[in-house]
């Protein structure tokens, strides 16, 4: 059975991989900055390499009519 490799979009940017010499493909995935991920949400390698630090403002701190938070 031939080896199955992930899409370049699922491999970190700049990381080379492949079936023969390991450099046939180059990843192009760029993970979000921790500042763009809600505080306490873990992500990255194994799902816990990084933790978000973004603090969602309280509704009282947001002007009426301005949308924020999850879509």
CORQUIBEL-V82429 format. One line per field, one symbol per residue. ss: DSSP state (H for helix, E for strand, - for the rest). psi: psi as a letter, one per 40 degrees, with the letter a starting at -180 (. if undefined). burial: # if it has 24 or more other C-alpha atoms within 12 Angstrom, else .. Layout:
ss->???
psi->???
burial->???
//
This chain:
ss->-------HHH-E---EE-------EE--E----HHH-E---EE-HHH--EE--E----HHH----------
psi->hiihiiideehihehiiidceeedihiehhiiideehihehiiaheefdihiehhhiideehihehiiai.
burial->................#.............#........................................
//
